[in-house]
Every structure is written in C-alpha cells, then in structure tokens.
Amino acid sequence: MRGNELFAEFKGALTEQFVLQQLLACLGSQPFYWSADQSSAEVDFVLQLDDQIVPLEVKAAENLQSKSLKSY
C-alpha cells in the first residue's frame, strides 16, 4: 500500500540482507560483524576465506567514503 516508499526507507537493511543471503548460499561460511569499542565504526561482514580475513562493507547508495572500513 505504501509503494516504493518502503524500499526507500529500508534500502540499506534490505541490501545487507540480500548480501548476507548470497554469502551464505555461495560460500557456506558464517560471516562475522566488527565494531570499534570507542566509536561508531562498524564493518557489515568479516569473512574468512582460506587463510585470509576479508572485511566487506555493504552500501545501498553511492557512498565512496567508507570511513568504517578505513578504521578497521
């Protein structure tokens, strides 16, 4: 009933959920989440691929700053 308004309001959460479902289906491993102790920095997903740790920040809009990823 609200049309596209709902997608605009929850675009970030829907995008993160989509990425999570794809990670689980394609990699079969459980991703982790990271947040800094003393700030609002956070990384959406942290994956272990073989012997590598890979941080993954999901953006639903064009945002090239990614300050949390730099902090990580």
PDB file of N, CA, C and O in Angstrom:
ATOM      1  N   MET A   1       0.815  -1.191   0.000  1.00  0.00           N
ATOM      2  CA  MET A   1       0.000   0.000   0.000  1.00  0.00           C
ATOM      3  C   MET A   1       0.863   1.263   0.000  1.00  0.00           C
ATOM      4  O   MET A   1       0.413   2.326  -0.425  1.00  0.00           O
ATOM      5  N   ARG A   2       2.090   1.143   0.472  1.00  0.00           N
ATOM      6  CA  ARG A   2       2.953   2.328   0.542  1.00  0.00           C
ATOM      7  C   ARG A   2       3.847   2.446  -0.693  1.00  0.00           C
ATOM      8  O   ARG A   2       4.613   3.404  -0.801  1.00  0.00           O
ATOM      9  N   GLY A   3       3.769   1.518  -1.603  1.00  0.00           N
ATOM     10  CA  GLY A   3       4.538   1.593  -2.839  1.00  0.00           C
ATOM     11  C   GLY A   3       6.034   1.518  -2.604  1.00  0.00           C
ATOM     12  O   GLY A   3       6.495   0.744  -1.765  1.00  0.00           O
ATOM     13  N   ASN A   4       6.794   2.315  -3.337  1.00  0.00           N
ATOM     14  CA  ASN A   4       8.256   2.318  -3.252  1.00  0.00           C
ATOM     15  C   ASN A   4       8.793   3.009  -2.008  1.00  0.00           C
ATOM     16  O   ASN A   4       9.990   2.932  -1.734  1.00  0.00           O
ATOM     17  N   GLU A   5       7.934   3.682  -1.250  1.00  0.00           N
ATOM     18  CA  GLU A   5       8.358   4.383  -0.042  1.00  0.00           C
ATOM     19  C   GLU A   5       9.038   3.422   0.936  1.00  0.00           C
ATOM     20  O   GLU A   5      10.032   3.775   1.570  1.00  0.00           O
ATOM     21  N   LEU A   6       8.507   2.227   1.051  1.00  0.00           N
ATOM     22  CA  LEU A   6       9.069   1.226   1.963  1.00  0.00           C
ATOM     23  C   LEU A   6      10.489   0.832   1.538  1.00  0.00           C
ATOM     24  O   LEU A   6      11.364   0.662   2.387  1.00  0.00           O
ATOM     25  N   PHE A   7      10.718   0.688   0.242  1.00  0.00           N
ATOM     26  CA  PHE A   7      12.040   0.326  -0.250  1.00  0.00           C
ATOM     27  C   PHE A   7      13.043   1.459  -0.042  1.00  0.00           C
ATOM     28  O   PHE A   7      14.216   1.202   0.230  1.00  0.00           O
ATOM     29  N   ALA A   8      12.606   2.676  -0.163  1.00  0.00           N
ATOM     30  CA  ALA A   8      13.499   3.811   0.057  1.00  0.00           C
ATOM     31  C   ALA A   8      13.878   3.918   1.526  1.00  0.00           C
ATOM     32  O   ALA A   8      15.023   4.231   1.853  1.00  0.00           O
ATOM     33  N   GLU A   9      12.920   3.659   2.417  1.00  0.00           N
ATOM     34  CA  GLU A   9      13.154   3.790   3.850  1.00  0.00           C
ATOM     35  C   GLU A   9      14.095   2.709   4.387  1.00  0.00           C
ATOM     36  O   GLU A   9      14.923   2.983   5.256  1.00  0.00           O
ATOM     37  N   PHE A  10      13.971   1.498   3.879  1.00  0.00           N
ATOM     38  CA  PHE A  10      14.753   0.374   4.388  1.00  0.00           C
ATOM     39  C   PHE A  10      15.754  -0.163   3.371  1.00  0.00           C
ATOM     40  O   PHE A  10      16.133  -1.333   3.428  1.00  0.00           O
ATOM     41  N   LYS A  11      16.178   0.678   2.454  1.00  0.00           N
ATOM     42  CA  LYS A  11      17.074   0.259   1.373  1.00  0.00           C
ATOM     43  C   LYS A  11      18.367  -0.357   1.902  1.00  0.00           C
ATOM     44  O   LYS A  11      18.816  -1.383   1.390  1.00  0.00           O
ATOM     45  N   GLY A  12      18.972   0.258   2.924  1.00  0.00           N
ATOM     46  CA  GLY A  12      20.225  -0.258   3.469  1.00  0.00           C
ATOM     47  C   GLY A  12      20.068  -1.626   4.101  1.00  0.00           C
ATOM     48  O   GLY A  12      20.885  -2.518   3.868  1.00  0.00           O
ATOM     49  N   ALA A  13      19.019  -1.799   4.904  1.00  0.00           N
ATOM     50  CA  ALA A  13      18.777  -3.080   5.563  1.00  0.00           C
ATOM     51  C   ALA A  13      18.459  -4.175   4.555  1.00  0.00           C
ATOM     52  O   ALA A  13      18.928  -5.305   4.696  1.00  0.00           O
ATOM     53  N   LEU A  14      17.670  -3.851   3.543  1.00  0.00           N
ATOM     54  CA  LEU A  14      17.345  -4.839   2.509  1.00  0.00           C
ATOM     55  C   LEU A  14      18.588  -5.241   1.721  1.00  0.00           C
ATOM     56  O   LEU A  14      18.761  -6.412   1.383  1.00  0.00           O
ATOM     57  N   THR A  15      19.443  -4.283   1.432  1.00  0.00           N
ATOM     58  CA  THR A  15      20.679  -4.571   0.702  1.00  0.00           C
ATOM     59  C   THR A  15      21.597  -5.470   1.517  1.00  0.00           C
ATOM     60  O   THR A  15      22.150  -6.434   0.986  1.00  0.00           O
ATOM     61  N   GLU A  16      21.766  -5.166   2.809  1.00  0.00           N
ATOM     62  CA  GLU A  16      22.601  -6.003   3.681  1.00  0.00           C
ATOM     63  C   GLU A  16      22.036  -7.412   3.788  1.00  0.00           C
ATOM     64  O   GLU A  16      22.793  -8.383   3.773  1.00  0.00           O
ATOM     65  N   GLN A  17      20.718  -7.536   3.895  1.00  0.00           N
ATOM     66  CA  GLN A  17      20.090  -8.855   3.984  1.00  0.00           C
ATOM     67  C   GLN A  17      20.316  -9.654   2.707  1.00  0.00           C
ATOM     68  O   GLN A  17      20.590 -10.853   2.765  1.00  0.00           O
ATOM     69  N   PHE A  18      20.204  -9.002   1.556  1.00  0.00           N
ATOM     70  CA  PHE A  18      20.443  -9.670   0.279  1.00  0.00           C
ATOM     71  C   PHE A  18      21.877 -10.178   0.200  1.00  0.00           C
ATOM     72  O   PHE A  18      22.112 -11.322  -0.190  1.00  0.00           O
ATOM     73  N   VAL A  19      22.837  -9.331   0.570  1.00  0.00           N
ATOM     74  CA  VAL A  19      24.249  -9.724   0.528  1.00  0.00           C
ATOM     75  C   VAL A  19      24.493 -10.891   1.483  1.00  0.00           C
ATOM     76  O   VAL A  19      25.200 -11.835   1.133  1.00  0.00           O
ATOM     77  N   LEU A  20      23.923 -10.838   2.672  1.00  0.00           N
ATOM     78  CA  LEU A  20      24.085 -11.935   3.628  1.00  0.00           C
ATOM     79  C   LEU A  20      23.566 -13.249   3.055  1.00  0.00           C
ATOM     80  O   LEU A  20      24.239 -14.274   3.156  1.00  0.00           O
ATOM     81  N   GLN A  21      22.384 -13.232   2.458  1.00  0.00           N
ATOM     82  CA  GLN A  21      21.816 -14.449   1.871  1.00  0.00           C
ATOM     83  C   GLN A  21      22.714 -15.001   0.766  1.00  0.00           C
ATOM     84  O   GLN A  21      22.877 -16.215   0.651  1.00  0.00           O
ATOM     85  N   GLN A  22      23.292 -14.125  -0.040  1.00  0.00           N
ATOM     86  CA  GLN A  22      24.187 -14.570  -1.107  1.00  0.00           C
ATOM     87  C   GLN A  22      25.483 -15.145  -0.549  1.00  0.00           C
ATOM     88  O   GLN A  22      25.985 -16.149  -1.056  1.00  0.00           O
ATOM     89  N   LEU A  23      26.025 -14.518   0.487  1.00  0.00           N
ATOM     90  CA  LEU A  23      27.247 -15.030   1.117  1.00  0.00           C
ATOM     91  C   LEU A  23      27.021 -16.426   1.682  1.00  0.00           C
ATOM     92  O   LEU A  23      27.840 -17.324   1.487  1.00  0.00           O
ATOM     93  N   LEU A  24      25.907 -16.602   2.381  1.00  0.00           N
ATOM     94  CA  LEU A  24      25.598 -17.906   2.968  1.00  0.00           C
ATOM     95  C   LEU A  24      25.402 -18.966   1.890  1.00  0.00           C
ATOM     96  O   LEU A  24      25.881 -20.091   2.030  1.00  0.00           O
ATOM     97  N   ALA A  25      24.700 -18.611   0.816  1.00  0.00           N
ATOM     98  CA  ALA A  25      24.424 -19.569  -0.251  1.00  0.00           C
ATOM     99  C   ALA A  25      25.672 -19.916  -1.059  1.00  0.00           C
ATOM    100  O   ALA A  25      25.871 -21.074  -1.425  1.00  0.00           O
ATOM    101  N   CYS A  26      26.504 -18.928  -1.336  1.00  0.00           N
ATOM    102  CA  CYS A  26      27.661 -19.146  -2.210  1.00  0.00           C
ATOM    103  C   CYS A  26      28.894 -19.646  -1.468  1.00  0.00           C
ATOM    104  O   CYS A  26      29.638 -20.472  -1.996  1.00  0.00           O
ATOM    105  N   LEU A  27      29.119 -19.158  -0.260  1.00  0.00           N
ATOM    106  CA  LEU A  27      30.340 -19.513   0.469  1.00  0.00           C
ATOM    107  C   LEU A  27      30.112 -20.596   1.500  1.00  0.00           C
ATOM    108  O   LEU A  27      31.029 -21.351   1.821  1.00  0.00           O
ATOM    109  N   GLY A  28      28.909 -20.681   2.018  1.00  0.00           N
ATOM    110  CA  GLY A  28      28.608 -21.692   3.017  1.00  0.00           C
ATOM    111  C   GLY A  28      29.288 -21.459   4.361  1.00  0.00           C
ATOM    112  O   GLY A  28      29.290 -22.348   5.212  1.00  0.00           O
ATOM    113  N   SER A  29      29.861 -20.283   4.563  1.00  0.00           N
ATOM    114  CA  SER A  29      30.511 -19.994   5.837  1.00  0.00           C
ATOM    115  C   SER A  29      29.787 -18.850   6.527  1.00  0.00           C
ATOM    116  O   SER A  29      29.130 -18.034   5.880  1.00  0.00           O
ATOM    117  N   GLN A  30      29.913 -18.799   7.837  1.00  0.00           N
ATOM    118  CA  GLN A  30      29.241 -17.780   8.622  1.00  0.00           C
ATOM    119  C   GLN A  30      30.067 -16.497   8.659  1.00  0.00           C
ATOM    120  O   GLN A  30      31.190 -16.510   9.164  1.00  0.00           O
ATOM    121  N   PRO A  31      29.547 -15.411   8.146  1.00  0.00           N
ATOM    122  CA  PRO A  31      30.280 -14.138   8.247  1.00  0.00           C
ATOM    123  C   PRO A  31      30.171 -13.570   9.658  1.00  0.00           C
ATOM    124  O   PRO A  31      29.241 -13.893  10.399  1.00  0.00           O
ATOM    125  N   PHE A  32      31.117 -12.733  10.017  1.00  0.00           N
ATOM    126  CA  PHE A  32      31.131 -12.070  11.318  1.00  0.00           C
ATOM    127  C   PHE A  32      30.887 -10.590  11.123  1.00  0.00           C
ATOM    128  O   PHE A  32      30.844 -10.099   9.995  1.00  0.00           O
ATOM    129  N   TYR A  33      30.729  -9.886  12.223  1.00  0.00           N
ATOM    130  CA  TYR A  33      30.477  -8.445  12.240  1.00  0.00           C
ATOM    131  C   TYR A  33      31.548  -7.812  13.112  1.00  0.00           C
ATOM    132  O   TYR A  33      31.957  -8.402  14.112  1.00  0.00           O
ATOM    133  N   TRP A  34      32.009  -6.613  12.747  1.00  0.00           N
ATOM    134  CA  TRP A  34      33.024  -5.928  13.545  1.00  0.00           C
ATOM    135  C   TRP A  34      32.550  -4.527  13.882  1.00  0.00           C
ATOM    136  O   TRP A  34      31.986  -3.831  13.038  1.00  0.00           O
ATOM    137  N   SER A  35      32.786  -4.114  15.134  1.00  0.00           N
ATOM    138  CA  SER A  35      32.545  -2.726  15.516  1.00  0.00           C
ATOM    139  C   SER A  35      33.655  -2.281  16.464  1.00  0.00           C
ATOM    140  O   SER A  35      34.181  -3.075  17.244  1.00  0.00           O
ATOM    141  N   ALA A  36      33.998  -1.008  16.381  1.00  0.00           N
ATOM    142  CA  ALA A  36      35.045  -0.441  17.232  1.00  0.00           C
ATOM    143  C   ALA A  36      34.503  -0.244  18.645  1.00  0.00           C
ATOM    144  O   ALA A  36      33.312   0.006  18.831  1.00  0.00           O
ATOM    145  N   ASP A  37      35.371  -0.355  19.624  1.00  0.00           N
ATOM    146  CA  ASP A  37      34.958  -0.211  21.017  1.00  0.00           C
ATOM    147  C   ASP A  37      34.533   1.213  21.366  1.00  0.00           C
ATOM    148  O   ASP A  37      33.520   1.407  22.038  1.00  0.00           O
ATOM    149  N   GLN A  38      35.280   2.193  20.925  1.00  0.00           N
ATOM    150  CA  GLN A  38      35.068   3.566  21.369  1.00  0.00           C
ATOM    151  C   GLN A  38      34.508   4.505  20.298  1.00  0.00           C
ATOM    152  O   GLN A  38      34.576   5.724  20.454  1.00  0.00           O
ATOM    153  N   SER A  39      33.964   3.961  19.227  1.00  0.00           N
ATOM    154  CA  SER A  39      33.402   4.829  18.183  1.00  0.00           C
ATOM    155  C   SER A  39      32.219   4.134  17.520  1.00  0.00           C
ATOM    156  O   SER A  39      31.829   3.031  17.904  1.00  0.00           O
ATOM    157  N   SER A  40      31.667   4.792  16.533  1.00  0.00           N
ATOM    158  CA  SER A  40      30.519   4.216  15.822  1.00  0.00           C
ATOM    159  C   SER A  40      30.944   3.444  14.578  1.00  0.00           C
ATOM    160  O   SER A  40      30.097   3.083  13.761  1.00  0.00           O
ATOM    161  N   ALA A  41      32.236   3.185  14.421  1.00  0.00           N
ATOM    162  CA  ALA A  41      32.725   2.452  13.246  1.00  0.00           C
ATOM    163  C   ALA A  41      32.239   1.008  13.296  1.00  0.00           C
ATOM    164  O   ALA A  41      32.243   0.371  14.349  1.00  0.00           O
ATOM    165  N   GLU A  42      31.819   0.505  12.135  1.00  0.00           N
ATOM    166  CA  GLU A  42      31.384  -0.885  12.029  1.00  0.00           C
ATOM    167  C   GLU A  42      31.616  -1.380  10.613  1.00  0.00           C
ATOM    168  O   GLU A  42      31.550  -0.613   9.652  1.00  0.00           O
ATOM    169  N   VAL A  43      31.887  -2.669  10.500  1.00  0.00           N
ATOM    170  CA  VAL A  43      32.019  -3.317   9.197  1.00  0.00           C
ATOM    171  C   VAL A  43      30.930  -4.380   9.130  1.00  0.00           C
ATOM    172  O   VAL A  43      30.801  -5.204  10.035  1.00  0.00           O
ATOM    173  N   ASP A  44      30.150  -4.358   8.058  1.00  0.00           N
ATOM    174  CA  ASP A  44      28.976  -5.215   7.951  1.00  0.00           C
ATOM    175  C   ASP A  44      29.306  -6.699   8.017  1.00  0.00           C
ATOM    176  O   ASP A  44      28.652  -7.451   8.740  1.00  0.00           O
ATOM    177  N   PHE A  45      30.310  -7.121   7.270  1.00  0.00           N
ATOM    178  CA  PHE A  45      30.666  -8.540   7.233  1.00  0.00           C
ATOM    179  C   PHE A  45      32.186  -8.694   7.271  1.00  0.00           C
ATOM    180  O   PHE A  45      32.911  -7.948   6.613  1.00  0.00           O
ATOM    181  N   VAL A  46      32.650  -9.655   8.035  1.00  0.00           N
ATOM    182  CA  VAL A  46      34.063 -10.041   8.048  1.00  0.00           C
ATOM    183  C   VAL A  46      34.083 -11.532   7.754  1.00  0.00           C
ATOM    184  O   VAL A  46      33.494 -12.330   8.483  1.00  0.00           O
ATOM    185  N   LEU A  47      34.767 -11.896   6.679  1.00  0.00           N
ATOM    186  CA  LEU A  47      34.782 -13.276   6.215  1.00  0.00           C
ATOM    187  C   LEU A  47      36.173 -13.873   6.333  1.00  0.00           C
ATOM    188  O   LEU A  47      37.176 -13.168   6.212  1.00  0.00           O
ATOM    189  N   GLN A  48      36.224 -15.157   6.566  1.00  0.00           N
ATOM    190  CA  GLN A  48      37.494 -15.874   6.480  1.00  0.00           C
ATOM    191  C   GLN A  48      37.432 -16.744   5.242  1.00  0.00           C
ATOM    192  O   GLN A  48      36.615 -17.659   5.146  1.00  0.00           O
ATOM    193  N   LEU A  49      38.307 -16.446   4.298  1.00  0.00           N
ATOM    194  CA  LEU A  49      38.406 -17.211   3.060  1.00  0.00           C
ATOM    195  C   LEU A  49      39.783 -17.845   3.027  1.00  0.00           C
ATOM    196  O   LEU A  49      40.782 -17.165   2.795  1.00  0.00           O
ATOM    197  N   ASP A  50      39.834 -19.133   3.255  1.00  0.00           N
ATOM    198  CA  ASP A  50      41.082 -19.872   3.407  1.00  0.00           C
ATOM    199  C   ASP A  50      41.888 -19.239   4.542  1.00  0.00           C
ATOM    200  O   ASP A  50      41.436 -19.242   5.687  1.00  0.00           O
ATOM    201  N   ASP A  51      43.053 -18.705   4.252  1.00  0.00           N
ATOM    202  CA  ASP A  51      43.879 -18.114   5.308  1.00  0.00           C
ATOM    203  C   ASP A  51      43.813 -16.587   5.310  1.00  0.00           C
ATOM    204  O   ASP A  51      44.664 -15.929   5.908  1.00  0.00           O
ATOM    205  N   GLN A  52      42.810 -16.026   4.648  1.00  0.00           N
ATOM    206  CA  GLN A  52      42.678 -14.573   4.550  1.00  0.00           C
ATOM    207  C   GLN A  52      41.435 -14.085   5.308  1.00  0.00           C
ATOM    208  O   GLN A  52      40.401 -14.753   5.306  1.00  0.00           O
ATOM    209  N   ILE A  53      41.543 -12.925   5.950  1.00  0.00           N
ATOM    210  CA  ILE A  53      40.412 -12.260   6.575  1.00  0.00           C
ATOM    211  C   ILE A  53      40.002 -11.114   5.654  1.00  0.00           C
ATOM    212  O   ILE A  53      40.819 -10.258   5.314  1.00  0.00           O
ATOM    213  N   VAL A  54      38.728 -11.104   5.252  1.00  0.00           N
ATOM    214  CA  VAL A  54      38.250 -10.136   4.270  1.00  0.00           C
ATOM    215  C   VAL A  54      37.103  -9.316   4.872  1.00  0.00           C
ATOM    216  O   VAL A  54      36.040  -9.865   5.164  1.00  0.00           O
ATOM    217  N   PRO A  55      37.308  -8.006   5.061  1.00  0.00           N
ATOM    218  CA  PRO A  55      36.201  -7.153   5.504  1.00  0.00           C
ATOM    219  C   PRO A  55      35.351  -6.757   4.298  1.00  0.00           C
ATOM    220  O   PRO A  55      35.873  -6.512   3.211  1.00  0.00           O
ATOM    221  N   LEU A  56      34.040  -6.700   4.504  1.00  0.00           N
ATOM    222  CA  LEU A  56      33.125  -6.362   3.417  1.00  0.00           C
ATOM    223  C   LEU A  56      32.110  -5.347   3.923  1.00  0.00           C
ATOM    224  O   LEU A  56      31.323  -5.642   4.822  1.00  0.00           O
ATOM    225  N   GLU A  57      32.129  -4.177   3.355  1.00  0.00           N
ATOM    226  CA  GLU A  57      31.200  -3.104   3.719  1.00  0.00           C
ATOM    227  C   GLU A  57      30.155  -2.998   2.614  1.00  0.00           C
ATOM    228  O   GLU A  57      30.503  -2.859   1.441  1.00  0.00           O
ATOM    229  N   VAL A  58      28.891  -3.062   2.978  1.00  0.00           N
ATOM    230  CA  VAL A  58      27.791  -3.035   2.015  1.00  0.00           C
ATOM    231  C   VAL A  58      27.173  -1.643   2.003  1.00  0.00           C
ATOM    232  O   VAL A  58      26.852  -1.085   3.052  1.00  0.00           O
ATOM    233  N   LYS A  59      27.012  -1.094   0.818  1.00  0.00           N
ATOM    234  CA  LYS A  59      26.402   0.225   0.666  1.00  0.00           C
ATOM    235  C   LYS A  59      25.228   0.129  -0.296  1.00  0.00           C
ATOM    236  O   LYS A  59      25.350  -0.459  -1.370  1.00  0.00           O
ATOM    237  N   ALA A  60      24.098   0.701   0.082  1.00  0.00           N
ATOM    238  CA  ALA A  60      22.918   0.699  -0.772  1.00  0.00           C
ATOM    239  C   ALA A  60      22.859   1.933  -1.659  1.00  0.00           C
ATOM    240  O   ALA A  60      22.057   2.000  -2.590  1.00  0.00           O
ATOM    241  N   ALA A  61      23.704   2.898  -1.369  1.00  0.00           N
ATOM    242  CA  ALA A  61      23.745   4.130  -2.159  1.00  0.00           C
ATOM    243  C   ALA A  61      25.184   4.388  -2.574  1.00  0.00           C
ATOM    244  O   ALA A  61      26.098   3.676  -2.156  1.00  0.00           O
ATOM    245  N   GLU A  62      25.375   5.385  -3.378  1.00  0.00           N
ATOM    246  CA  GLU A  62      26.717   5.732  -3.808  1.00  0.00           C
ATOM    247  C   GLU A  62      27.422   6.497  -2.691  1.00  0.00           C
ATOM    248  O   GLU A  62      27.226   7.702  -2.531  1.00  0.00           O
ATOM    249  N   ASN A  63      28.229   5.797  -1.934  1.00  0.00           N
ATOM    250  CA  ASN A  63      28.978   6.405  -0.837  1.00  0.00           C
ATOM    251  C   ASN A  63      30.390   5.851  -0.905  1.00  0.00           C
ATOM    252  O   ASN A  63      30.628   4.693  -0.563  1.00  0.00           O
ATOM    253  N   LEU A  64      31.303   6.663  -1.336  1.00  0.00           N
ATOM    254  CA  LEU A  64      32.672   6.188  -1.522  1.00  0.00           C
ATOM    255  C   LEU A  64      33.563   6.483  -0.317  1.00  0.00           C
ATOM    256  O   LEU A  64      34.767   6.232  -0.373  1.00  0.00           O
ATOM    257  N   GLN A  65      33.007   7.001   0.754  1.00  0.00           N
ATOM    258  CA  GLN A  65      33.797   7.352   1.933  1.00  0.00           C
ATOM    259  C   GLN A  65      34.273   6.116   2.677  1.00  0.00           C
ATOM    260  O   GLN A  65      35.475   5.935   2.873  1.00  0.00           O
ATOM    261  N   SER A  66      33.357   5.273   3.089  1.00  0.00           N
ATOM    262  CA  SER A  66      33.649   4.039   3.825  1.00  0.00           C
ATOM    263  C   SER A  66      34.626   4.264   4.972  1.00  0.00           C
ATOM    264  O   SER A  66      35.654   3.591   5.056  1.00  0.00           O
ATOM    265  N   LYS A  67      34.311   5.204   5.852  1.00  0.00           N
ATOM    266  CA  LYS A  67      35.169   5.548   6.962  1.00  0.00           C
ATOM    267  C   LYS A  67      35.359   4.365   7.918  1.00  0.00           C
ATOM    268  O   LYS A  67      36.439   4.193   8.483  1.00  0.00           O
ATOM    269  N   SER A  68      34.325   3.560   8.097  1.00  0.00           N
ATOM    270  CA  SER A  68      34.438   2.398   8.985  1.00  0.00           C
ATOM    271  C   SER A  68      35.434   1.381   8.454  1.00  0.00           C
ATOM    272  O   SER A  68      36.188   0.786   9.225  1.00  0.00           O
ATOM    273  N   LEU A  69      35.442   1.182   7.161  1.00  0.00           N
ATOM    274  CA  LEU A  69      36.380   0.234   6.563  1.00  0.00           C
ATOM    275  C   LEU A  69      37.815   0.716   6.720  1.00  0.00           C
ATOM    276  O   LEU A  69      38.717  -0.090   6.946  1.00  0.00           O
ATOM    277  N   LYS A  70      38.032   2.005   6.605  1.00  0.00           N
ATOM    278  CA  LYS A  70      39.359   2.571   6.822  1.00  0.00           C
ATOM    279  C   LYS A  70      39.781   2.412   8.275  1.00  0.00           C
ATOM    280  O   LYS A  70      40.949   2.149   8.562  1.00  0.00           O
ATOM    281  N   SER A  71      38.834   2.570   9.189  1.00  0.00           N
ATOM    282  CA  SER A  71      39.106   2.412  10.614  1.00  0.00           C
ATOM    283  C   SER A  71      39.461   0.967  10.952  1.00  0.00           C
ATOM    284  O   SER A  71      40.322   0.711  11.794  1.00  0.00           O
ATOM    285  N   TYR A  72      38.795   0.030  10.293  1.00  0.00           N
ATOM    286  CA  TYR A  72      39.050  -1.389  10.516  1.00  0.00           C
ATOM    287  C   TYR A  72      40.473  -1.718  10.132  1.00  0.00           C
ATOM    288  O   TYR A  72      40.892  -2.870  10.246  1.00  0.00           O
TER     289      TYR A  72
END
